Each structure stands twice: as structure tokens, then as C-alpha cells.
Amino acid sequence: MSARVLSPGELEAALRQIGAERYHSNHPLHKLMYQGKLNRGQLQAWALNRYYYQARIPAKDATLIARLPTPDLRRAWRKRLHDHDGDGPETGGIERWLRLTDGLGLDRDYVISTRGLLPITRFAVDAYIGLVRDRSILEGIASCLTELFSPAIISERVGGMLRNYDFITEDTLAYFKPRLDQAPEDAEFALAYVKEHARTEEQQEAVLAVLRAKCDILWAMLDALHIAYVEPRMIPPGAFVPAD
């Protein structure tokens, strides 16, 4: 980044460039997944570990809501809690993710217990919540801008999995369809906030850095899965061991 204040359009372009270079749609494990080159056990490991991320998103959002200074901001952000927690039993994104782990043959109680997580998964997700808790409100909001890039990865994932795995159905992947509408709406709000409030060189450097950090967190989670379940298959003690 040059040593000057970027215009809002330049800042957006810089944020999008981070996604193009660093978002986990570029990760080898994601490519193996949508190309149909993973087995059921490897997909189970991915879904099991990703559950922890999905389940902790409301904690991240509640942490940020507690810090937001105005009713308007809190009302806008709490939509995310509804999207993930739902408005009652068997609703919301977390429940839909459990339909994915159910469909892959995992025991629901075992998934919810998180006993089988990879250590890096727990560390990375907890680090994300800590980031939102401890950094500025502007950085906390900017960390969510990975949602700018999620529709493309969802489309690749869903299309590839339906084509390439005969044990995957549209119902199994029910989590993803609502996110094609929710994620762009959420990203638009966060992007507008960041473009309005990142006014100094220091603030702009901070939001770019925090988006890189969020991309690093998501990348590290796939790194850990690849090492444990693809190559060289180094599964840590206590972590989930697939049957196949």
C-alpha cells in the first residue's frame, strides 16, 4: 500500500485484491473438494471441523454487538445472530450445518461436543473471536469482509459436490443456499461502513491487515485438515479418525 490515504474506491479495490490472492477458495483442499477427489471420511473431517467455526460465529457477532455504540448499528448487526441461530429450534444456519454433518454420517452429539476437532481448528476460531473482541470496532467489522468472496466459493463447492459425490444431496447442502443471499447483504453493509470510517492511512492499513489476518485464519484451518487427512495424514491424538 502506498503511503497515502486511499479513496473509498481504491480502498475497496485493495480489499478485493486481498481476497483474490488470499481467500481459501485458492487452497488445494477446496479444489480437491469440489473436483470430487476427497473421500467420505475426508469430507466428514472437513464438515466436523468447520462446524466449530459455524457454531462460534454468533459468539463473534454478539461480542461485536456488545461494543457497537448506537442502536442503529446494533440492530443492523443482530440480523447475523438470527441468520445463524435461527428464531427457534431446528432453524438457522447452525442447524442447517448439522444437517450436512448428519448427511455425511456423523453422529450429531459427537459433532456438537467438538471432541474430535483438530487443535488448529479450535485455536484459529478462538483467535478470530479474540480478534473481534480486542481490536477496534472498525477492524472487527472489516474482519467480516471475507463475505465479499463467499458466494463464489459456495457456488464452486455446491456445484462440484453435487456433481461428484453420489452420497451428497441438495438437502445435505441446505446450509449454503440462504448464504448466497445473506452473505452479499452482510458484506455490502460492512463494506459501506469500512469505506466511510477508514479515513486515515493508519485506519486503512488496519482494515487491510485485519482482512489478511482473517484470510490467514481460514487458510490455516484448511492447512490443518490437509495435513491430517490428505497428506501426510498426521492426525493429532484425540482428533476425529475417519472410518475410510
Sequence and secondary structure as in RCSB ss.txt:
>XXXX:A:sequence
MSARVLSPGELEAALRQIGAERYHSNHPLHKLMYQGKLNRGQLQAWALNRYYYQARIPAKDATLIARLPTPDLRR
AWRKRLHDHDGDGPETGGIERWLRLTDGLGLDRDYVISTRGLLPITRFAVDAYIGLVRDRSILEGIASCLTELFS
PAIISERVGGMLRNYDFITEDTLAYFKPRLDQAPEDAEFALAYVKEHARTEEQQEAVLAVLRAKCDILWAMLDAL
HIAYVEPRMIPPGAFVPAD
>XXXX:A:secstr
  SS   HHHHHHHHHHHHHHHSGGGSHHHHHHHTT S HHHHHHHHHHHHHHHHHHHHHHHHHHTT  SHHHHH
HHHHHHHHHH SSTT SHHHHHHHHHHHTT  HHHHHHTTT  HHHHHHHHHHHHHHHHS HHHHHHGGGGGGTH
HHHHHHHHHHHHHH TT  TTTTTTHHHHHHHHHHHHHHHHHHHHHH  SHHHHHHHHHHHHHHHHHHHHHHHHH
HHHHTSS    TTS     
